[in-house]
Amino acid sequence: MSGLDAGSVPDAVIERLSLVLLDVLGVTAVGASLPDHGALRQVWGAPAGPAPLIGGGRTVSTDAAAWLNAMALVSLELDEGNKFAKGHPAAHGFPAVLALAAELDSSGAETVAALLAAYEVASRFGRATSARPGVHPHGNWGVAGSAAGCARLLGLSAEATAAAIDTGAGMAIAGHFDSATDGNPVRNAWMGASAMSGLAAARMAAAGMARNTGTAALSLGTLLGQFDSAQLIDDLGARWDITRGYFKRHASCSFTHPAADALLDLRGEPGFRADGIAEILVESHALGAGLTGTEWTNRLSAMFSTPFVVATAARTGHVGPDSALDDPAVRALARRVRLVAADDLTARLPAERAVRATVRFADGGTLTREVPNPIGDADHHPLSEQDVIALLRGWLPRQPEFVDRAVALSHALPGLPRVGDALRELAGTEEEEKETN
């Protein structure tokens, strides 16, 4: 990845990168608009610097921007992901790369190469890692991608880049998945740590302090699960994982999306009556069958509750950042949602993340819908640029100028001689930040 040249990358890959970047920028701004993120920026005390707090109204030090943007990006479960990597490659690497690119005032071509390096390395490390049950993927295998992208921006040699990647993988976080289902925001902070660890690993390599000793296999394999190094080079140069990801239209864990899509589809059936639902059975693959919680205490825990997501979709026709958390009708219906694992659906992993939803009504009628993948998946129902823009405009109704700037940058990036000023414009102004919060 040290020699990755944006000019030699297929056009389709660059186009997809543009769309992923647009999604990352927009979703980060949505997260930054939350009151708790405004409060966090206030108490962080970050010094002024060259890197933007995206949608946050300020430019700050590189490290602070990387951490805070990464947290904002994942706070509403709207960030792009990749089912083959089993997580979120862009969220692991893009915040650090963009912050460092702003600091270095890198060229657009160098920034594109670094973003691609970050995504592809993170995704391959995600494929290679089979974490133990209970391990959340945030902040572990993806640190390698953050390190790779930053190393590419710093112009490190192949040997130094490998050392940065191995060092980054040695700073993996062993976070438990229950932190997400319990609604603990430390789960979002794991992505901030990923950004900072990637920066630190690349800087260590640049200083000649990093070594490639196989720490990645020890941290991600021996300690956290199993590590198949062959996945790191499988189809290298031929397969671009960034073209195989998914975008989200629901503010919830991706495992809940097919069920939400199924319920939204069923709402259009003549026999569907939200007030008459006696029970909803959701059959899922093994990866998603654990999100069974019928009680939630904040938005994070709700976003990791299939009963909440399904009940909200059934009752309101919408699962977004503004979906009500204390609707009595939603809570009552959520208690009548049953989530179970189905062997036939598990057998279809990883190509499909399928769900079957069966709604039983009080009068004895039933409706069933099976969904192979969520809407937004590149293999099922991909979202176009206009679809992503429409989602961002809906999530950022008071920031149309920001969306326009993000679209313009995502298109112009490969040809920019320098990216610093264009990235800093994404911070917006303090007045815009005050209006949003």
N, C-alpha and C positions, 0 to 999 in steps of 0.2 A: 504493500500500500504506500510505501514511501515514494515510489515512482509513479503513482497514479496521475495521469494527465487528463484533465477534463476534455481536452480537444479530441482524445481518442475514444471517448465514451459514446456509445450509441445514442442517437437523438431521443429515442423513446425513454432511455434512462434519465437523461437530462430533463425531459418533460415531466417525468414522474417526480424527480427531485424537486422541481419547481413547485409542484402541487403539495408535496410533503412539507416543504419549507413554508408555504402559505398557511397550511393547517397549523404548523408549529407556532408560527408568529401569532396567528389569530387566537388560537386556544390559550397561548400564554397570556395574551391581553385579557381574555375572559377571566382567567384565574386571577390576574392582577387586580381586576375590578372588585373582587370580594372584599368586604370590610376587614376580615381578619388579615388579609394580605396587605391592605393599606396600613393596618396597625403594625404588622411585622416590619414593613419598610421603615416606619417611624422609629421603632425601638432598635433596629439593626445598627443605626449610626454609621452607615457606609459612607466613606469619604467620596467626594466628587472624583470622577475619573473618566476614562474614555469609552466605557461600555454602557449600553442602554439597559435600564430596567424597562423591559418591553411593556408599554402601556402604563408605566408607573410614574411618568412625569419627570424623571431624573436620569442623568448619566452618572455612573459610580465606578468604583474600582472593578477590575476584571473579575476578581474572585467573588465579590458580592453579587455582581450581575449574574454570574454563572449559577451560583447557589439559588438566589431568589427567583430567577426566571425558571429554573428547573422545577422548583416547588410549585410555582404558579401553573406551569404547563400541565402538571399531573393532578392538580387539586380537584378538578371536576370530572375526571375520568372521560375526558373528551379527546385525549391525545391519540394520534395514529399508532397502530400496532402491527405486529406480524405474527400470524398463527404458527409459522414454522419456527420462528425464534422463541415462541412461547412468551412473548412480552413486548416491550416497547423500545426498539433500537434507537429511533430518532430522539426520544425523550432522554435517553441515556447520554447521547453524544452531542446533539445540536446546541444546547445551551452553553456548554463550555467552548465549542468551536466558534460560535457567533460572538461570544464575549471576547475571546482571544483575537479573532479577526478584526474586531473593532479597535482593540488595543494596538495591533500591529499595522492597521490600515492596509490589510492584505488586498491583493487583486481579487476580482470576482472569480477568475479562473482558479486561483489557488484556494479560495474559499469553497467553491464547488467541489474541488478534489478532496478537500478536508472533510466536508459534510458527507460525501459518498464513502470515504474511508471510514468515518465514524459509524455510519449505518451498516455497511457491509461487514466490518469486523465485529461489531456488536451482535449482528444477526447470526453470524457464524458461531460466535461464542455461545449464543443462546441455543442454537441447534446442538452444539457439542455438549452442553450442560444438561444433565438430567438430575434436577435437584431432589433432595429427600422430601417426602411428604411434609407439608407444613411450611416449607421455605417459600417466601414471597420473592419474585424475580427482581424487584426493584433494588438497584444498588449493588448487584453482584456481577453476573456475567457481562453486563453492559458497560462496566467501567473500562473494559478493554477497548471498546469502541471510542469512548471519550478520549482515552489516551492516544489511540491511533490518529484520530482527527486532529488533536492538538499537536502531535508529533509531525504530522503532514504540514501544518501551518508553519511550524518552526523550521521546516526544511531539513529534518534529521535524516541521517543515512538509514539504510535498511537495517543494519545491525542495531543502531540506536533506537529505531522505531520498534523493533522486536523487543528490546529491553524495556521500552516505555509500556508496551502492551502487557508484558509479563508482570511488570511492577504494578500497573493498574489493576490487573486481575488479582494481585496479592493484597489489594485493599478492599476486598469484597465485604459486603455487609450480610450477616446472617440474620435477616429479619423474618419474623414469623407472620404467616398469612393472617392469623387471627388479629393482628394489629389493625388490618384493614377492616375486617368484619366487625371488630369492636369499635371502630370509628376513631382510632388514635392517629392524629396527623403526623406522628413520627414516620408513618409510611410514606408521606409525601417528602419528608426531609431526606429519605434515603436517596432520592434523585438529586437533591442538592449535593449530598455527599458524593454521588457518582461524578457530578460535574467537577467538583473540587479535586477529587482523587485523580481524575483524568488529567487535569491541569498539572497537578503535582507530579504525576508520573512522567509526563512529557518534559517538564522542567528538570526533573532529576536526570533524565536521559540526556538532555541538552548539556547539563553540567558534567556529564561523564560519571554520574553516581549510580545509574541504574544498571542492572545485570539481568540477563535472560537465563534463569536457572531452572525453569519449569515450575515456577510458583503457581502459574495458572492451574495446572493439573492438580496440584496439591490443595489449593484453596477451593476451587470449583468442583473438583472430583473427590479427593480423599475426605475432605471435611464436609462439603455441602451436598455431595451425592455421587454422581458418576460423570466422567469427562471423556468424551470420544474425540481425540485430536484429529482423526481423519475428517471430521466434519468441517474443520477449518480450511481445508484445501479442496473439498469436493466441488467439482465444476468451477473452480476458480478461474475467473476471466471470461466465463461463458454465462454463468447465472448471476443475475443481479437481484438480490432479495428485495431491494427497495421497490421493485415493480410488482411484488407479490403481497404487499401489505393490505391493511384495511383502514378506512376512515370511519369515524363514529358519528352517528346522528342522535344517539341517546347519551345522556349524562349518567353513565353507569358502567360497571365492569363489563368487559366484552363478552364474558361467558353468559351474561343475562340478555344480550342483544337479540339472539335468534328468538328467544321466548317473547320478548317485547314485540318483535316484528310479527310473530305469529298472532299475538293478541290483537295488534293493530289491524292485521289483515282480517281476522275473524269479526272485528267490529263492523265490517262492511257487509256481513252476511245478514240476510233478512231475519233470521231467527235469533240474532244476538240481542240479548237484553241484559245490560249491566246490572240492573236491580234484581234480576232473577237468577243470578249465578249462585249455585249451591256449592260448587267445588271446581277448582282448576288443578288438573294433574299436568305437571311438566316433567317430561322424560328428557334427560340430558346425558351427555357423555360424562365420563368419570371425572374429568378436570373441573367441570362446572357443577357437579352434583352436591358440593359441600356448602353452597351459598343458600342455606335453608332458613336463615334467621327471619323470624316473623315480628321481631321487635327491633327498633332502631332508635338511637339517641341523638344522632346528628346526620348531616348529609352524607358523610363518608360511609358510615355504617349502612345507611339506606342504599347507597350506590352498590354495595356488595351484598344486597339482599334480593334474591330472585323474587320472593313473595312481594316485596315492595314494588319492584320494577313491573312485575306482571299485573299486580293490582292497580298500579297507577296507570299503566297502559290501557287496561280494561275499563277503568272508570273515567279517565280524562282524555285518552287518545294522544298522550304526549308524555315523554319522559325527558325532561330538560333540566337545566341548572336552576330553574325557578319552580320546579314541581313541588307542591306542598308536602311537607313532612308530617303534618298533624291533622290530615283529613280523616275524620272518624270513619267514613265509608271505606277509604283505602285501607286503613288499619284493620277494619273488620274483614274485608275481603282477603287481605294478606294472610290472615289466620286460616283461611280456607284454601290456601295454595299449598299443594304437596309437590315437592321436588324429589325425584328419584333418579338413580343411575340406570341406564339401559345398555346392555352389553352390545346390542347391534349398532347403537350410535357411537359407543366408545371404539368399536372396531373400525370406524370410518376416520378416526384421527390419523395424521394431522391434517389431511387434505380438507376434511369437513369438520365443522363444529356444529353438529346438527342437534335439533331439538324437536320434540313432538309435544304439542300442547293440546289437551283435551278439556273442553269446558262443559261441565254438566250443569244443567239448569234445574231449578226446583220443580218444573213441570215434567221432568224426565227426559227432556231433549238433550242432545249432545252435539257439539261441533268440535272437529279436530283439524289441526293444521300442522304439517311437518315442514321445517325450514332447514336446508342443508348448511347454510352459512348466513351470517348477518348481512343485511343490506349495507353496502359499503366495502365488502370484501372484493378484492380484485378478481377472484375466481367466480364470483356469484352475481353480484349486482353492484359493479363499481360506480363510484361517484365521480362525476365530471368536475372540472374546475368551477363551472357555474353552480353546481350543487354545493360545493364547499363554500363558495362565496355566499350563497344564499343562507347557509347555516351560520356563517360568521356574522352576517348582517343581522340575523335573528337574535344571536347571542350578544351582539354589541350594538344594540339599536341606537345608542347615543354616541357612537364613535364611527360614523360612516367614513370620516377622513382617514382614520387608522386603517380600515379595511382597504381603502383605495391605495394607501402607501404600501401596505403589505403586498397587494397584488402587483403593484408596479415593481417593487424590489424583487419579487419572486421571478418576474419575467426578465428583468434587466441584469440580474446578478452575474451570469456568466461573462458578460461583456464589460463589466465595470472595471475601470483601471484601478480604482480604490474603493473600498467598501465602508470605510469608517463613518463618513458623514451620513451615508444612506442608512446604515444600521442605527446610528444615534437618533435619526429622525423618528424611529419607531418607539422611542421613549415617550413621544408626545410632549406636551407642556404641563407644567404644574396646574394650570387652569383646567386643562382637559382631565387630568387625574382627579382633581377635586370634583368636577362635574360627574365623573363616573362613580366615585365613592361617596 
